[in-house]
Amino acid sequence: MRKIILASRSKARQKLLRQIGLKFEVSISRVKEKRAFKKSCSSLVMENALKKARDVAQRYKKGIVVSADTVVLVGKKIIGKPKNLKDAFNALKALSKKPQWVYSGIAVIDIDNKKTYTDYEKTKVYMYRLNDKQIKDYFKRTSPLDKAGSFDIQGRGAIFIDRVEGCYYNVVGLPLAKLARILEKTNTRIF
């Protein structure tokens, strides 16, 4: 099997790749993600994922680089990872007031064959309305600072979710079915 390089420090993404049986190494991108879009949210997350994948791919002579970028869109406002606890509190409060879209861009670079693939997934998330005490109590148990939207759907944040329309794993940070389809194009089989 060819070397797979994950261009992400996200523990959630690493866990997801292990969950589907992929062996990989981690190489963290030094690219700063954009958080304002000109065309669409989907083009933004694909562009960010591609920049991260390219940054990591240049360090290797062979292998497959996998990268992703996830943001939450409420109305026309993008909510990424919070800068601090106040920012996280305001983000989670806003998210609990109305449904949001979670967008993840994926980029896969097949270094050996000089091919690049990008795609995206979007999922609609409905939260229960949260009060200030619930948010503060959640932050005492879970750090929101490394999470787009300030919550973890796969952890304690799951209790905030009323329902999800679309790919659950997209909300975690890596749409696995879409990634598997891209990896098939590089002759990387999950099964």
Secondary structure, DSSP 4 states (H G I P E B T S, - for coil): ---EEE----HHHHHHHHHTT---EE----PPPP---SS-HHHHHHHHHHHHHHHHHTT-SSSEEEEEEEEEEETTEEE-S-SSHHHHHHHHHHHTTS-EEEEEEEEEEETTTTEEEEEEEEEEEEE----HHHHHHHHHHS--TTSGGG--TTTGGGGGEEEEES-HHHHHT--HHHHHHHHHHTT----
